[in-house]
Structures are given as structure tokens and as C-alpha cells.
Amino acid sequence: MSPVLTGRRKPAPVDPQAPAVQETEAVQEASWVGGWSTGAQANSAALLRWLVWGLIALGPLLGALAYLSVPTTSAAPAPKTAPSAPAASGGQGAAGFATLFVATYLSAGRGDEPKLAAYYPPASNLQLDGVSGHRRGEQLTVVRLRQTDTSVWSVTVAARVTGATPSATPSTQPGASPSPSAATDAVRYFQVPVATAPGAGGATAYTALALPAEVAAPERAKTPELVYGAMRPALPTDPRTQAVTSFLSAYLTKAGAELDRYLAPGTRLAAPSPAPYSGVAVDQFAVEGETGGEPVVSVPGDGTTLRLLVALRATGQDGVRLPLTYALTLKARAGRWEIASLDGAPALTSPTPVPAASGAPGPATTPTA
């Protein structure tokens, strides 16, 4: 029997692999963008991220290495200057230098020019007179020191000149008397200009700018007013006389034995040792603010302080009595006076402020011998 032909066409067979191929191609197309796969992009992003964090972590180290690797050009070092000595020490050295110079100058004679040239170089051209060592300077001391320039000091040295005798030739001036400076053992004053400069090893170098110039003695200062009244006799019945006599006896004749019993609490003093005297007699004292002459027989309340200027005579081991003066501060306690301090100097009514230490001390005044 012949098959029946109908108008329907049998559908074409379907290739079972076709969808898979299409899906794979779609996935492949989706996984590639601009020539990079999505997996490669993820890996690259992670790598970049780690690289950035690494650079951040290594930034300070890389910066330091870069700084150290750059060659540095240092400027030429400044020339070293020798440290200048402090002005005060320069003044002390100038004073000592001038003292030695004056001592050499006073004893110099014929042939001693090189000795003076060690202090004042132009002295090598001098021609000195007299016998070397015939005249000498003793007890040399600086009585005035002042700074005349940044590096120049004017030093006045006092010296007791021995060996100098007055000239036998009478003076040509009518009524003139022999010069005091020509008298034997006279104290004379010599002014020396000393220049300072930095020396080797940070020390200070010195040189004289001229030979010594003989000058007058320094002017005496006017004595300032003290807080004490007039000197009055030290009466044995006065508690202050008893206190200072007991203290000074222990201080000067017993080498400090039993000294503490006369001192106020907290006061510490060391006595001369060995004891220089065998006896002490307090003659007078002046009391702070005291003007009347009424006898005193009582002690004020505890804590009261009083300053005294005590004049006494101390008998030496040879029997010679030596006058001494002490400035003391007393303090009342338990009905008696005790020694609160042995003062370094009498107290002034209007104390002047102590000037700050400087390199240019003012004129010093000392009594002449």
C-alpha cells in the first residue's frame, strides 16, 4: 500500500550539540572584554591593590633611602677662632702679670734688660743703671684694677721698696723736703697697662703696653654710717658682755672647746686652731640702734636678735695684747643671749646693693701702709 502523502513536511532533525556550542560561545564572549578575560582582570586588580599597599608601607623607607642616596654638598667649615677668656679671669691674670712685672722692674739693674723684655718687649732696647738686685719690691699687692678697653687692664700695684736710700744731694728748690718716694722701706704705687689676647689651648696671653708708671696712693673712701650706736664700756653686769666674753674666750683661747654651749641652735662655727691667745678682755661694744647710756641687766623675749660691734684685747702667748674687733649677731633664748652669727663685716645703715660680677671691676681703695 502506498504511503499517504500529506502536505506536512517532517521537521528537520535537531542537532543535539548546537545549543551547547552556542552557550559556550556566549560565555566566552561574556568572559572577554577588550582583549582581557574577567579572571585576568580580577587577578590584575588584586595585584595592583597589593602593589599600592606595598608602596604605602614602603614609602617612609624608600624616602629615607632616597634622601640618604642624594649626594650632599657641605659648605666650607668656618675658620675656628680661639675661645676668648672670660673678662674676669683676664683681669685676674693681668693683675698677677703686672705684679710680677713690677717685682722684676724694681730689682732690675745693668744687664737685666732681657728680664724686663719678657714682660715689655721694647725694654730690650733700654740701658738700665744701677746694680741688679740692689733695690727690691716686697709685699707686692694689687690695690686697683680697672678695664680701660676691651682687652686692656690698668693695674696699680703697691710695693714696699727696700734698698732705696734718699739722695745726698740737697734739693734745688727752697723749702723742699726729701721726696717720700725716696725714703727707705716706703710703700710706693706703680700703674701698669696690660693687654690680653687669646693664647694657645684656650689660655690667655699677656703683655705690658709700657713700663710701670709711679702714681699716687689710691684715695681713701669715706667711712659709711653703721647701724651701731656709739661705743660704750662693756659692763660686767650687762648680759651682752657676759655672752660675748664667754663666747670669745672659748673661740680664741680654747680652740673651740665648749664653743657650742654659747651658740644659738643651728649656728655652726669653727674656732682657730691651735688657740692663738691665752686671754681675752672685752673693753667696749656698740649696740644696734642704741643711743642711750642706760645700763642693761635683763634679756628680752625669745627670738629677739641684736647686732653688736665688739672691741677687745686678746693676750698672745708672748704676753703682748692685740686689739681686735668682731661684728656679732646675738639671739635671745631662755633668758640669755646666744651667738647667732659671726658677721663678715659691720652692718651699714643704708646697705648698697652688691653689683653683679663683671669683667671690669671698679676702683679699689685700700689704706696705705
Buried (B, 14 or more C-beta within 10 A) or exposed (E): EEEEEEEEEEEEEEEEEEEEEEEEEEEEEEEEEEEEEEEEEEEEEEEEEEEEEEEEEEEEEEEEEEEEEEEEEEEEEEEEEBEBBEBEEBBBBBBBBBBBBBBBBBBBBEEBBEBBBBBBEEBEEBEBEEEEEEBBBEEBBBBBBBBEEEBBBBBBBBBBBBBBEEEEEEEEEEEEEEEEBEBEEBBBBBBBBBBBEBEEEEEBBBBBBEBBEEEEBBEEEEEEEBBBBEBBEBEEEBBBBBBBBBBBBBBBBBBBEEBEEBBBEEBEBEBEEEBBBEEBEBEBBBBBEBEEEEEBEEBEEEEEBBBBBBBBBBBEEEEEBEEBEBBBBBBBBEEEBBBBBBBEEBBEEEEEEEEEEEBBBEEEEBEEE
